[in-house]
């Protein structure tokens, strides 16, 4: 009780001087990094110590920096994870704001090793604080096994330490997606998945209470965000690739089809390989054809996540050939699975699905089972309004 009285008194004193008794922290995920399936140049690869940003990742960071400058908030500090993708994002943002930034190893991605060194980072990034030291012992540089709740506790402690050290804020933290997810969940109980350059802002009080107040993705910053937009963060309808759209975003069906055409023609896309089950050697693209070769494990390719609308029937059509067994499934809709035997001659199949929910997020997966080869020569997703209640044979509801 005595502790509570002291805390309330402190808040009253702060309020009397016109200061709110919380710390405002805005976390920003790095831009698109150079991972498998993204487009980057030989010059990019030559300049990276480990993994830097792709050209799209730099665009995302530039757009975020421009927005932050236009927003006009006087940020007290920028602190970044020392991993290269976050350092490069912080560099672009700091340049836009005419600020410097520092590093803290506790902002690293979940369990990641820190391979970058301060001299190497300084060689590339002139806006690093001249007083930054970043002298990490070999033990501090090592990766380590870390569960999500442990990562969240680490992030919570980091922010609480800022309060304990008397940081006034507002503060920008440039960090990683999983770190943000874990920290926000640990502090607020809410779950968000911040993709490339996604932002999330927290109010944190001295007693550890925190509130998620607002956030944005790069493509909607031009639409006057950041405001109270938790619903935009929590819906999370698009996967991996966030391209700034000057006009209205494309509808889900158009996005999936257009991105698939880019993918099948070997261009940058938000269709992606499933990590840990698929290697680049198992997937080939070009001239509108997608080829998956299953080895000891199933080869998998996934669409961007997209929302299903209630009152619509979705139709997924495929033309294919190959050998062994292939499959098409919709993750998020129970029973929406079509497995098919493969043969040298071209065949086709069709799968329909819908939802009874107001909006449901799903993605499409193509699979070549172990020791199988699936060659997709044509794919098309379409939708129709449900004028009558569909039959059980043609619709799968979750």
Residue, then its C-alpha position, 0 to 999 in steps of 0.5 A: x500500500x505504501x508503495x502504491x501511495x508513493x507511486x500515485x504521488x509521483x504521478x501527481x507531481x509529474x502531472x502538475x508539471x504538465x508531463x504524462x507519467x508514461x514512456x512512449x516507445x515506438x518499435x519499427x521492424x527492419x525493411x525487407x532483408x535479403x533472404x531466399x526468394x527476394x531480389x537483390x543485386x551483386x552490389x548488394x551482396x558485396x556490401x553486406x556483412x551478413x544480411x542487409x536490405x534489398x532495394x525494396x527494403x530500402x524503399x520501405x525504410x525511406x518511406x518510413x523515414x519520410x513519414x516520421x519527418x512529416x509527422x514532426x515528433x521530436x524523438x529523443x533517441x533512436x536505438x537499434x539492434x546491431x544486426x545489419x538489416x536493422x542497422x541499415x534501416x536505422x541509418x536510413x531513418x536517422x538520415x531522414x530525421x537528421x539524427x544519430x542512433x545507438x545500438x543495444x544487443x538486447x534488441x536482437x532477434x529471438x536467439x540470433x547471434x550478432x555477427x556484425x562489428x562496430x568498425x564494419x558498421x561504421x564503415x557503411x553507416x555515418x549516422x551512428x552515434x560517435x560515442x557508440x562503443x558496442x564492445x560485445x564479448x564473444x559470449x554476448x555475440x553468440x546465438x542462444x536457444x530462446x522461447x518466445x515467452x523468454x524473448x518477450x520477457x527480454x523485451x519487457x525488461x529492456x523497456x522497463x530499464x529505459x524507464x528505470x534509467x529516467x529516459x523521457x522519450x519518445x523513443x524509436x526502437x529499430x528491431x525485428x518482427x519476432x522480437x516485436x511480437x513477443x515483447x508486445x504480447x508480454x506487455x499487453x497480451x495482444x498479438x500482432x505480426x509486424x512485417x517489413x517496416x511495420x511500426x507499433x507504439x506503446x505507452x508504458x507506465x512506471x508500474x509496468x502497465x503498457x498499452x498498444x496505442x497505434x501502428x502502421x505498415x509502410x503502404x498506408x503511411x501516406x494515408x495520414x497514419x500513425x493514428x489509433x489503428x490497432x485494427x490495421x495491425x491486428x488484421x494483418x492481411x498481407x504477408x511478407x511484401x508490403x509495397x507502397x500503393x499511392x492509390x487504393x490497394x488491390x483486392x485480395x484476388x488480384x493481389x494473389x494472381x498478380x503476385x503469382x504471375x511475378x513469381x512464376x516468371x522469376x520476379x520479386x513477389x510475396x509468394x514464398x518458399x516455406x522455410x525448413x521444408x523447401x530449398x531453392x533447388x527444389x523450386x524453379x520458376x520462369x516463363x509462367x511455369x512453377x516447378x516443385x520437386x519433393x525430396x525427402x520432404x515435401x516441397x512447398x510454395x505459399x501465397x501471401x495471406x489474404x482475407x476471405x469475404x463472407x458471402x463470396x465463393x472462391x474458386x482455385x483453378x490449376x493446370x499441371x503435370x509431373x510425376x508422383x503426387x501433388x496437392x493444393x490446400x487453403x490454410x485456414x479453411x477446414x477441408x479445403x484440400x485437393x490431392x491429385x496424382x501426377x502424370x506427364x500429360x497436362x491435367x486440371x483441377x478446381x477447388x472451391x471454398x468460402x467462409x461463414x466469418x465476416x473476414x478470415x485470413x488464409x493462404x494457398x499452398x502448393x505441395x509436391x510430395x516426397x519424391x514427386x515433381x509438380x509442374x504448374x503451367x496455369x493458376x487462377x484464383x477467382x471469386x463469385x457472390x453467393x446468390x444461394x447457399x452453396x452445397x456441401x460438395x463444393x464448399x468447405x467452411x471453417 
